[in-house]
């Protein structure tokens, strides 16, 4: 007999593995569902616990259903401010302009953070030390020979 994990734990592990490999995150809630809005902070905290300073965009969906609205636009803005990320309200069924803008923002912010990491000084000493230890054979492109320091 095998011991099965509860579905909630399994979902959390799957989500965590995706967060580990993700470069940017779009957190989406429905303006017609307060529960989906309340769960956003939990997901944001999970992302932040795995990725320091993640690239995030908050997206409120179903703006075409104004008559069924349960979450105010101002509440979405406040949440985005607390999470320090851009906020968009859109409708997947009405158009794609706001959705396109949200993903473009996510992409630009991801590029900016990637450049910051690339030019950070912390990984350079390790790269430099590894370069001294190993030399690439330029004709084959393989890691073939040890440098003179071994």
C-alpha positions in Angstrom: 0.0 0.0 0.0 1.4 3.4 -1.0 1.0 6.6 0.9 -0.6 9.3 -1.2 -0.1 13.0 -0.6 -3.1 15.2 -0.2 -4.1 17.0 -3.4 -3.3 20.4 -1.9 0.3 19.4 -1.2 0.8 18.0 -4.6 -0.5 21.2 -6.2 1.8 23.3 -4.0 4.8 21.2 -5.1 3.9 21.5 -8.8 3.5 25.2 -8.4 6.8 25.5 -6.5 8.6 23.7 -9.3 7.2 26.0 -11.9 8.1 29.1 -9.8 11.7 27.8 -9.5 12.0 27.8 -13.3 9.9 30.9 -14.1 11.4 34.2 -15.1 8.3 36.3 -14.7 4.9 35.8 -13.2 1.4 37.1 -14.1 -0.9 36.8 -11.1 -4.5 36.9 -12.3 -7.8 37.3 -10.4 -11.3 37.8 -11.5 -13.1 41.0 -10.6 -16.2 38.9 -10.1 -14.7 36.5 -7.6 -13.4 37.9 -4.3 -11.8 34.5 -3.3 -9.5 34.7 -6.4 -8.5 38.2 -5.3 -7.8 37.1 -1.7 -5.6 34.2 -2.9 -3.3 36.5 -4.9 -1.2 37.5 -1.9 -0.7 33.9 -0.9 0.7 33.1 -4.4 2.8 36.3 -4.3 4.3 35.3 -1.0 5.0 31.8 -2.3 6.8 33.3 -5.4 8.8 35.7 -3.2 9.8 32.8 -0.9 11.4 31.0 -3.8 12.5 33.9 -6.0 13.9 37.0 -4.4 12.6 40.2 -6.0 10.5 38.4 -8.6 9.2 40.0 -11.8 5.4 40.2 -11.3 2.4 41.8 -13.0 -1.0 41.8 -11.4 -3.9 41.3 -13.8 -7.5 41.7 -13.0 -9.7 39.8 -15.5 -13.3 40.0 -16.6 -13.6 43.8 -16.7 -16.4 43.3 -19.2 -18.6 42.0 -16.4 -18.8 45.3 -14.5 -22.4 44.5 -13.4 -21.0 41.4 -11.5 -18.0 43.2 -10.0 -17.0 42.1 -6.5 -13.5 43.6 -6.3 -13.0 47.3 -6.8 -10.4 48.6 -9.2 -8.9 50.7 -6.3 -8.5 47.4 -4.3 -6.5 46.0 -7.2 -4.3 49.1 -7.4 -3.6 49.0 -3.7 -2.6 45.3 -3.8 -0.3 46.0 -6.8 1.2 48.9 -4.8 1.8 46.6 -1.8 3.4 44.0 -4.1 5.4 46.7 -5.9 4.3 45.6 -9.4 2.3 47.0 -12.3 -1.5 46.6 -12.3 -3.8 46.0 -15.3 -7.5 45.5 -15.5 -8.7 43.8 -18.7 -11.2 41.4 -20.3 -9.9 38.3 -22.1 -13.1 38.3 -24.2 -13.2 42.0 -25.2 -9.8 42.7 -26.4 -6.1 42.1 -26.0 -4.6 45.6 -25.7 -4.3 45.6 -21.9 -3.2 42.0 -21.9 -0.5 42.8 -24.5 0.6 45.8 -22.4 0.8 43.6 -19.3 3.0 41.0 -20.9 5.1 43.7 -22.5 5.7 45.2 -19.1 6.6 41.8 -17.7 9.1 41.3 -20.5 10.7 44.7 -20.2 11.0 44.4 -16.4 12.4 40.8 -16.8 15.1 42.1 -19.2 16.0 45.0 -16.9 16.4 42.7 -13.9 18.4 40.2 -16.0 20.8 43.0 -17.1 21.2 44.0 -13.4 22.1 40.4 -12.5 24.5 40.1 -15.4 26.4 43.2 -14.4 26.4 42.4 -10.7 29.9 41.9 -9.2 29.1 38.8 -7.1 29.4 36.0 -9.7 32.6 37.5 -11.4 35.2 36.2 -8.9 33.8 32.6 -9.3 33.8 32.9 -13.1 37.3 34.3 -13.0 38.6 31.5 -10.8 36.9 28.8 -12.9 38.5 30.4 -16.0 41.9 30.0 -14.5 41.3 26.4 -13.6 39.9 25.2 -16.9 40.8 26.3 -20.4 38.5 25.8 -23.4 39.9 24.1 -26.5 38.9 26.7 -29.1 39.0 24.2 -32.0 36.5 21.7 -30.5 34.6 24.0 -28.0 34.8 21.3 -25.3 36.2 21.5 -21.8 39.3 19.5 -22.4 42.4 20.7 -20.7 43.1 21.8 -17.2 44.9 25.1 -16.7 48.3 25.5 -15.2 46.9 26.0 -11.7 45.8 22.4 -11.0 
